Amino acid sequence: MSDASRAEIQFRSDVTVELVRSSASDSDVLFAARVSTQGEQTLESAASGDQATARDRGLINYLMRDRHGSPFEHNSMTFYVQAPIFVFREFMRHRMASYNEESGRYRELRPVFYVPARERNLIQVGKPGAYEFLAGTEEQFELVDEATRAASIQAFEAYQRMLEAGVAREVARIVLPLNIYSSMYVTMNARALMNFLSLRTKVEGTHFPSFPQREIEMCAEKMEAFWTELMPLTHAAFNANGRVAP
């Protein structure tokens, strides 16, 4: 019997986001923008990696406000994400990032499944483009919780039986549900991240309101927290200008 088949099935209601590598600061935006008027005079500041100062806030805000987006691309952030597979399928619609995900063809998948937490809203009210989610009843929560756990256990037992019978992993995995956890590395620059955040977070005061699924919003919120620490002036300008990607 394999290690995964011996492992106890686990249920989680959270996501994991870790910043594993970054080369990103507000000063990256400044030297990229100033090369248009200063040319080679920007080389020293670009090489030094000096931090941006409060005096630089105006330039960053101007670039954001007038949507001069390319200076926000000269940086990089790599995140390690653990989330259910249905979240990754939404993630990968954002084609301005680079992804590498663990493969169910090459490794036996771990028995870890997502189940909504009690505070996860369950009822959709309104029509597409103008809707909100409200808390469900206790009966609805119990139904979702029990049905999700039962389906996950049944699916993983079927997966185990096929593996133990010698069926290839790429075939056996077809019975697994979308709430099984996977992991991936995702690398993007600040401009791409702003586009992602503008679509995958719901924040009051945005120029273009979005209605993200809560589980991908959980990932986005964690990614935004890391980015805020790396590029505080850029993040402030993003918020000040309606959270519109330049």
C-alpha positions in Angstrom: 0.0 0.0 0.0 1.3 3.4 -0.9 2.2 6.3 1.5 -0.7 8.4 0.3 -3.2 5.5 0.7 -2.0 5.0 4.3 -2.3 8.7 5.1 -5.4 10.0 6.9 -7.7 12.1 4.8 -7.5 15.8 5.8 -9.9 18.7 5.3 -8.8 22.3 5.3 -10.7 25.6 4.9 -7.7 27.9 4.2 -5.1 28.5 1.5 -1.4 28.9 1.8 0.6 31.7 0.1 4.3 32.1 0.7 6.6 34.7 -0.9 9.6 32.5 -1.8 11.7 35.0 -3.9 11.4 38.6 -4.9 13.2 41.4 -6.6 10.7 44.2 -6.3 10.7 47.7 -4.9 9.3 51.1 -5.6 12.7 52.2 -6.9 12.4 49.7 -9.8 9.5 51.8 -11.0 11.4 55.1 -10.8 14.5 54.2 -12.8 12.4 52.5 -15.5 10.2 55.7 -15.8 13.1 58.2 -15.7 15.1 56.5 -18.5 12.7 58.1 -21.0 14.1 61.6 -20.1 17.5 60.8 -18.5 18.8 57.9 -20.5 22.2 56.6 -19.2 22.0 58.9 -16.2 19.6 56.4 -14.6 22.2 53.6 -14.6 23.7 54.4 -11.2 20.3 54.5 -9.4 19.2 51.3 -11.2 22.3 49.5 -10.1 22.4 50.8 -6.5 18.9 49.6 -5.6 18.3 52.7 -3.4 14.9 52.8 -1.8 12.3 55.3 -3.1 11.6 58.3 -0.9 8.5 60.3 -0.1 9.6 62.7 -2.8 9.1 60.0 -5.4 5.5 59.4 -4.4 4.3 62.0 -6.9 5.9 60.3 -9.9 4.6 56.9 -9.0 1.1 58.3 -8.5 1.3 60.1 -11.9 2.3 56.9 -13.6 -0.6 55.0 -12.0 -3.1 57.7 -12.6 -2.3 58.2 -16.2 -1.8 54.5 -16.8 1.8 54.5 -17.9 2.1 50.8 -17.0 5.4 49.6 -18.3 7.6 51.0 -15.5 5.7 48.7 -13.1 7.0 45.6 -15.0 10.7 45.8 -14.0 10.3 43.6 -10.9 9.5 40.0 -10.0 7.7 38.1 -7.2 7.5 34.3 -6.9 4.8 32.9 -4.7 4.2 29.3 -3.5 0.5 28.6 -3.3 -1.5 25.7 -1.9 -5.2 25.8 -2.7 -7.9 23.5 -4.1 -7.7 22.8 -7.8 -10.8 24.8 -8.6 -8.9 27.9 -7.5 -6.0 27.1 -9.7 -8.2 26.8 -12.7 -9.3 30.4 -12.1 -5.8 31.5 -11.4 -4.5 30.3 -14.7 -6.9 32.4 -16.7 -4.4 35.3 -15.8 -2.0 34.7 -18.6 0.5 37.4 -17.6 2.0 35.2 -14.9 4.2 32.1 -15.1 3.0 28.9 -13.4 4.4 25.5 -12.5 1.9 23.1 -10.7 2.4 19.7 -9.1 1.4 16.9 -11.4 -1.1 14.1 -10.7 0.6 12.2 -13.6 3.9 12.0 -11.9 3.2 11.9 -8.2 0.5 10.4 -6.0 -1.8 13.1 -4.9 -2.1 13.7 -1.1 -5.5 13.2 0.5 -6.1 16.9 1.5 -9.5 18.4 0.6 -11.1 21.8 0.9 -14.3 22.2 2.8 -15.9 25.7 3.3 -15.5 27.2 6.7 -18.6 28.2 8.6 -18.1 31.9 7.8 -18.0 31.2 4.0 -21.2 32.7 2.5 -23.3 30.2 0.7 -26.3 32.1 -0.9 -25.9 34.1 -4.1 -28.4 37.0 -4.4 -28.8 39.1 -7.6 -27.8 38.7 -11.2 -24.4 38.3 -12.8 -22.5 41.5 -12.6 -24.5 42.8 -9.7 -24.8 40.2 -7.0 -23.6 39.4 -3.5 -23.2 36.4 -1.3 -25.0 36.0 2.0 -24.6 33.7 4.9 -26.4 30.4 4.6 -28.6 28.7 7.2 -27.2 26.2 9.7 -29.0 23.5 7.7 -27.3 24.6 4.5 -23.9 24.7 6.1 -24.4 21.2 7.5 -25.4 19.9 4.1 -22.4 21.4 2.3 -20.0 20.2 5.0 -21.3 16.6 5.2 -21.8 16.2 1.4 -18.3 17.6 0.7 -16.6 15.3 3.2 -18.5 12.2 2.0 -17.8 12.8 -1.7 -14.1 13.5 -1.0 -13.7 10.3 1.0 -15.5 8.2 -1.5 -13.5 9.7 -4.4 -10.2 9.2 -2.7 -11.0 5.6 -1.8 -11.8 4.9 -5.4 -8.4 6.6 -6.4 -6.6 4.3 -3.9 -8.3 1.2 -5.2 -7.2 1.9 -8.8 -3.6 2.7 -7.8 -3.4 -0.5 -5.8 -4.7 -2.4 -8.8 -1.8 -1.1 -10.9 -3.7 1.6 -12.8 -1.6 4.5 -13.9 -1.7 7.7 -11.8 -2.9 9.8 -14.8 -5.9 7.5 -15.1 -6.7 7.0 -11.5 -6.8 10.7 -10.8 -9.9 11.3 -13.0 -12.2 10.3 -10.1 -10.8 13.0 -7.8 -12.9 16.1 -7.1 -12.0 19.8 -7.7 -11.7 20.4 -4.0 -8.5 18.4 -3.7 -5.5 20.5 -2.8 -2.6 21.1 -5.3 0.4 23.4 -5.1 2.2 25.7 -7.6 4.7 28.4 -8.0 3.4 31.6 -9.6 5.7 34.4 -10.8 4.6 37.8 -11.8 5.5 41.5 -11.8 3.7 44.3 -10.1 1.7 45.3 -13.1 0.4 41.8 -13.6 -0.4 41.5 -9.8 -2.4 44.7 -9.9 -4.4 43.3 -12.8 -5.0 40.1 -10.8 -5.9 42.1 -7.6 -8.3 44.3 -9.5 -10.3 41.3 -10.6 -9.9 38.9 -7.7 -10.6 41.2 -4.7 -13.7 43.0 -3.7 -12.7 46.4 -2.1 -14.9 49.4 -1.5 -14.0 52.4 -3.6 -12.7 50.6 -6.6 -13.5 52.1 -10.0 -14.6 48.8 -11.5 -16.1 46.5 -8.8 -15.3 42.9 -9.1 -17.2 39.8 -7.7 -14.5 37.2 -7.1 -15.1 33.7 -5.8 -14.1 33.8 -2.1 -11.5 31.1 -2.3 -9.3 32.8 -4.9 -9.9 36.2 -3.1 -8.3 34.5 -0.1 -5.1 33.9 -2.2 -5.2 37.4 -3.6 -5.4 39.0 -0.1 -2.3 37.1 1.1 -0.4 38.0 -2.1 -1.4 41.7 -1.7 -0.1 41.7 1.9 3.4 40.6 0.7 3.4 43.1 -2.1 2.4 46.0 0.2 5.5 45.4 2.2 7.7 45.3 -0.9 6.3 48.3 -2.8 4.4 50.5 -0.3 4.3 53.6 -2.5 3.1 51.7 -5.6 0.5 49.9 -3.5 -0.7 53.2 -2.1 -1.0 54.7 -5.6 -2.9 51.6 -6.8 -5.5 52.1 -4.0 -5.6 55.9 -4.4 -6.5 55.5 -8.1 -9.3 53.1 -7.8 -7.4 49.9 -7.9 -7.1 50.0 -11.7 -4.1 48.2 -13.2 -2.1 50.7 -15.2 
